[in-house]
């Protein structure tokens, strides 16, 4: 299927590794020009170099922490200047710390809100004029299947990511008449650095090993394994593309069947 993405432009937040990196690679393989983003300059430059080698595509590193209030507008404006347009926006950020409700103070809640909600708000707000000018304007927020089925010991993520899903659905309704689509993917357990960090936390809590915790998680999956980042990215690229031109307001689980509900 021709996804009609050749020559289009995209900004992918949090793309120096993990799911964001996989989405950037998928877009590059479809012929997009992609601005990638990360907090660590060395990691971001390494990611850009690797993406160019893997895809032969046009990659433009944009450094900055999307959790800092002033950074999102700077990133989007720089992307517009470098690429000349902006057709696709992927809002994504690193996860919040693990922990239970009674052990988490206000400071961590505020940091979590800045990272996992307000980064999406600010990136979308900054990008919206450019997306409205595009004939294929599309936004994808990356959240988690935890918004449908809370994950133990992740109260911050469970709560704050749910707000991002609410934002995504609302914008699909409010801004659809401007021709901009808004969707969210709710990933499950995927073979990324973030998941290994969470499994390390579980291993310390349970006095086990990372491998043992991953084995437990794989056993809980109907498919008996973790997802690959590429499996996530394939769905993301489709949703962003004109091939999905009548899909908006969708909250799509890419979780290997982990969510037990029917919707």
Secondary structure as the mmCIF struct_conf table of DSSP 4:
data_model
#
loop_
_struct_conf.conf_type_id
_struct_conf.id
_struct_conf.beg_label_comp_id
_struct_conf.beg_label_asym_id
_struct_conf.beg_label_seq_id
_struct_conf.end_label_comp_id
_struct_conf.end_label_asym_id
_struct_conf.end_label_seq_id
TURN_TY1_P TURN_TY1_P1 UNK A 6 UNK A 7
STRN STRN1 UNK A 9 UNK A 12
BEND BEND1 UNK A 13 UNK A 14
BEND BEND2 UNK A 16 UNK A 17
HELX_RH_AL_P HELX_RH_AL_P1 UNK A 18 UNK A 29
TURN_TY1_P TURN_TY1_P2 UNK A 30 UNK A 31
STRN STRN2 UNK A 33 UNK A 38
BEND BEND3 UNK A 39 UNK A 39
HELX_RH_AL_P HELX_RH_AL_P2 UNK A 41 UNK A 55
STRN STRN3 UNK A 59 UNK A 63
TURN_TY1_P TURN_TY1_P3 UNK A 66 UNK A 67
BEND BEND4 UNK A 68 UNK A 68
TURN_TY1_P TURN_TY1_P4 UNK A 69 UNK A 70
HELX_RH_AL_P HELX_RH_AL_P3 UNK A 71 UNK A 83
BEND BEND5 UNK A 84 UNK A 84
STRN STRN4 UNK A 88 UNK A 91
HELX_LH_PP_P HELX_LH_PP_P1 UNK A 94 UNK A 98
STRN STRN5 UNK A 99 UNK A 99
HELX_RH_3T_P HELX_RH_3T_P1 UNK A 101 UNK A 103
HELX_RH_AL_P HELX_RH_AL_P4 UNK A 106 UNK A 113
HELX_RH_PI_P HELX_RH_PI_P1 UNK A 114 UNK A 118
HELX_RH_AL_P HELX_RH_AL_P5 UNK A 119 UNK A 133
BEND BEND6 UNK A 134 UNK A 134
TURN_TY1_P TURN_TY1_P5 UNK A 135 UNK A 136
STRN STRN6 UNK A 138 UNK A 142
HELX_RH_3T_P HELX_RH_3T_P2 UNK A 145 UNK A 147
TURN_TY1_P TURN_TY1_P6 UNK A 148 UNK A 148
BEND BEND7 UNK A 149 UNK A 149
HELX_LH_PP_P HELX_LH_PP_P2 UNK A 150 UNK A 151
TURN_TY1_P TURN_TY1_P7 UNK A 152 UNK A 153
STRN STRN7 UNK A 154 UNK A 154
HELX_RH_AL_P HELX_RH_AL_P6 UNK A 155 UNK A 175
HELX_RH_3T_P HELX_RH_3T_P3 UNK A 176 UNK A 178
TURN_TY1_P TURN_TY1_P8 UNK A 179 UNK A 179
STRN STRN8 UNK A 181 UNK A 187
BEND BEND8 UNK A 189 UNK A 189
STRN STRN9 UNK A 190 UNK A 190
BEND BEND9 UNK A 191 UNK A 192
HELX_RH_AL_P HELX_RH_AL_P7 UNK A 193 UNK A 206
TURN_TY1_P TURN_TY1_P9 UNK A 207 UNK A 207
BEND BEND10 UNK A 208 UNK A 208
HELX_RH_AL_P HELX_RH_AL_P8 UNK A 210 UNK A 220
BEND BEND11 UNK A 221 UNK A 221
TURN_TY1_P TURN_TY1_P10 UNK A 222 UNK A 223
BEND BEND12 UNK A 224 UNK A 225
HELX_LH_PP_P HELX_LH_PP_P3 UNK A 226 UNK A 226
STRN STRN10 UNK A 227 UNK A 227
HELX_LH_PP_P HELX_LH_PP_P4 UNK A 228 UNK A 228
HELX_RH_AL_P HELX_RH_AL_P9 UNK A 229 UNK A 240
BEND BEND13 UNK A 241 UNK A 241
HELX_RH_3T_P HELX_RH_3T_P4 UNK A 242 UNK A 244
TURN_TY1_P TURN_TY1_P11 UNK A 245 UNK A 246
BEND BEND14 UNK A 249 UNK A 249
STRN STRN11 UNK A 251 UNK A 254
BEND BEND15 UNK A 255 UNK A 255
TURN_TY1_P TURN_TY1_P12 UNK A 256 UNK A 257
BEND BEND16 UNK A 261 UNK A 261
#
